[in-house]
Amino acid sequence: MRRATLLIFIVFMVEAVIHYNLGKKSIRNKKMNLEGIPSDVLEQFEINNPQLVINNFSLPPEKDLIKMAGIVLLFSVISGSLIKVFK
């Protein structure tokens, strides 16, 4: 079960980061975020909250990444358990 949970965690985490970047791109395209904050304010926020950026692909700030990883881990364990039960 541990291997299944690890594999599920990796797949879900990659998927979560891709969704994060898609949402971020969508916000930039609309020139404001979901709360109506102009893009220049959003950019200043991003400057003050550095992220790992590789070829326009970024990871969320550390606090958000940890929350995301926790949620993904929880659902990975649930998925791994369901796989074991129904195997």
Number of C-alpha atoms within 10 A of each C-alpha: 13 10 9 16 20 15 14 20 23 16 13 18 20 13 13 18 18 15 12 18 17 13 13 15 14 13 16 16 11 12 14 16 17 8 6 10 11 15 16 12 12 17 12 10 11 13 10 9 11 13 14 11 10 8 5 8 16 16 17 20 13 13 9 11 16 12 11 17 18 14 15 21 19 14 16 22 18 14 17 20 16 12 13 11 8 6 6
